[in-house]
Amino acid sequence: MNSYSHHWALTPYNLGMCAEWTPENRRTHYMTLCKPDDRIYFAGEHMSYIGCWMAGAFEASRAAVQALHTRALSNVAYGERSLPRRNPAFSGMKTGAS
C-alpha cells in the first residue's frame, strides 16, 4: 500500500488554509453551521472535528450527502417546493441496491 503526505505551506503561492475552531466558537456556532439552510448544505474540513485534513472533508461531505439522501427519501417539503419521492424518468434505472 502506498501513501502520500504533502505540507501545503511548502507549495509556492499557497499557504494551505484550513479552519481551526476555538472550543468556545465550536460550542457556540458549530451545530448551527452543520444544519442545512433550506436547500443549502455545507461540507468540507471546516464542518468536521478533523479540521485541516482531507479525512475531515470526506467525513463532512459524507454527512451532507447522507442528509440530502434522507431528505430526498422522506419527501420533506421546504417552502413551495418538495423533493419527489421517485422521479418517473428514472423509474427503470437500477440503483445498485438489491
Secondary structure, DSSP 8 states (H G I E B T S, - for coil): -------GGGSTT---------HHHIIIIIHHHHS-BTTB---SGGGSSSTTSHHHHHHHHHHHHHHHHHHHHHT-EETTEE--SS-GGGTTS--S--
